[in-house]
Amino acid sequence: MAAHWRTDAPTLARLLAGLWVFGIGEACLILATLGNSPWTVLAEGVSEQVHVGIGAVTIALSFVVLLLWIPLGQSPGLGTMLNAIVVGLAISATLALVDPLGGLVMRGALVLGGIALVGMGSGVYLTCGLGPGPRDGLMTGLHQRTGRSLRLVRTSLEVSVTAAGFALGGTVGVGTLAFALLIGPSVQLFVGLAGGLGLPAPAAAD
C-alpha cells in the first residue's frame, strides 16, 4: 500500500492529466445527451433528484463507494483519492465551459470522442501505478470476496447502477451502449500505447 502513496512530480502530473482527460470524456457523453456511461447515469439521476451538479455528485458517489471498500479490506492509494476528486472537477469544469451540440451527427461524434478520451485518460492514469479508482477497487474487492469472475462482477455492478440511475432520471441511450461496447478496447489500446513507452501495465481498468 505504501508504494501507492509515493510518487515523483512527473508521475503525479501524468496522473492528474489522465484523470482530467477522463473527466472531459465523461462530460462529452453528458453533453451529447445520447446516453451516459453507467456510473454517470447514476450520478445524473442523483443530480436530478437533489439538484446538485453532476460533477459534485460524481465526487460524492466516489467517496460513498470508498466506504464500501472497508468491509472488503481494500486499501486506497494516492491515485484512488485523486480519482475520487479530479474526475468530478473535470466534469463540472467542462460542462460549465462547453455548450451542448444540436445536430445528431455532431452529438454522435461527441459520444465517440468522449469514449476515446475516457480510454486515453484511463491509459494514462492506470499506468501510474498509484492505486485503483474507487469503482475499480469495489469491483476487485467483490471479486476477491465472492470468488465471482471480474467480468460478472463488473457487469452486475454496471447494470445495477445504470438501472438505478435511469430510475432516478439519468440518461440511458445509444451512448450508453456504445460506451459498454467500446470502452474496453479503447482502454486496452491506450494502455498498450503507454506500455510501448515503457510505462507499467495495470491489472484492471476503472
N, C-alpha and C positions, 0 to 999 in steps of 0.2 A: 504493500500500500504506500509506503513512504516514497517509493520511486515515482508514484503517480502525482506527488506534490512537488517534486524537484524538477526544475527546468531551467533553460537558459533563455536569453532575450529573443534570439531568432525563432526558437520553437514556440515561445509564448506568442510572438507576433503571428506566426503561422496558424496557431490555434485560434486566435481571435479573428483572423482574416477568414478562416474556414467557417467558423460559426456565423460570422456576419453574412457571408455569401449564402450559407444555408438558410438564414432567416430571410434574406432577399428572395430566394427561390420560393419559400413558403408564401411570402407576400404576393409574389406574381400569381400564384394559384388563386389566392383570395381575390385579387384584382380581376382575374379572368371571369369570375363568377360562374364557372362551369363545373365546380366540384373541387373541394379541398383534399389534402392528404388526410388520412384517418384521424390523427391526433388534432389536427387543426379544425376538422369538422366538429370535434368535441369542444375545442376552445371557442369556436364561433358560436356554437349552441349555448354554451355557458355565458358568453358575452351578450348574446341576445336576451338572456334571462336576467342578468344582473346589471346590464347597461354599463359595462366597463369594456375598454378597448381589448381587441383580440390579443395584442401583444402582451398586455398586463395579465390577461387571463392565462396565456401560454406560460408565463413565468410562474404564476400561482400554481397551475397544474403540475409544473415540473417539480415544485417543492412538495406537493401532495404525493406525487409518485415517489419522491425520495423517502418520504415517511414509510412507504411500503417496502423499502429496502431493509428496514430494521429487522422485521421478523424473518426476512430471507437471508440475513447475515451478509449482505453486500456492503462493500466499503467504497465510498466515493473518492475521486481524485480531483485534482485541480480542473481537469477538463470537464468533469461531471458538473462541478459547481458553476463554472463559466458557461457551460452549455445551458444550464437552467436559467441563466440571466440574459446572456448576449443574444440568443436566438429571438427571444421575445422583444428585446430592444430593437433589433434589426427589423422585425416585422412592423413594429409601431412606426419607426422612422420612415420605412419605405411607403407604408400606407398614407402617412402624412404628407409625403413629398410627391407621390405619383397618383394621377387621376386614373380611374378605371377606363378601359378602352371600350369603344362602342361596337365595332364590327366583329362578326363571328370569326372571320379568318384571323384577325389580329388577336382575338382572345384565345383562339386555338394555339396560335404561335406563342402566346404568353404562357399557356399551360406547358408546352414542350420546353420553352426556355426555363420556366420555373423548375421543372423536373431536372433539367440539366444542371441548373445552379445548385439544387439540393444535392445532386450527385457529386458535383465538384466540391462543394463545401464539405460534404462527408469525407471525400477522399483526402482532402487537406487536413481536416480535423482528426479523423480516426488514426492517421499515421503519425500523430504527435505522441501517442502512447501515454496519455495523461489521464486515463480512466474513461469508462464508457459514459455515454449520456444517460440521463435519468430513465428514459424509456427502454434503452438497450439493456441497462442493468436490471430493470424489472424483468425483462424477457429472459435473460440468462439466469437470474435468480430463481424464477419459476421453473425453468428448465432443470436446474440442479436440484431443486426441492421436490419436484413432481416426477422427474425422470422422463417426462414427455419430450418429444423432439423439439428442437428450436423452431422448425418450420410450423409445427402445430401450435406451439405457444404463441409465436408471433402472429399467426393468422387469427387465432382466437382473440388475442388482445385487440388487434386492429379491427376485426369485425365488431367486437363489443363496443369499442369507443366510437366507431362510425355510427352504429345503431343508436347509441345514447346521444351522440351529438346531433344526429338527424332528428331524433325525437324532440330535442331542445330547440331546433331551428337552424342547425348548421347546414351548409350547402353540400349536397352529395350529387354527383353527376358524372359526366364522361371524364372530367378531370380527375375524379377520384379513381375511376377505373384505370385511366392512363397511368396515374401515379403508381397504382398497385402493380401494373404490368411492367413498367419501365424503370422504376426506381432501383430495383436490384441490379439490372445490367448497367445502369448509369453509375451507381456506386462502385461496382466492380471495375468499370472502365477507368474511373479516376483514381481508385486505389492502385490499379495496375500501373497507371502513369506515374503515380507517386513512387511505386516500387522501382520503376525504371530510373528514377532519380536517386535511388539508394535509400529511400525512406522505409521504415518498418511497416509490415503489413499488419492490420488489425485482426483480431479474432472474429469480430462481428460488427455489423453496421447498425447505427441507430436510425 
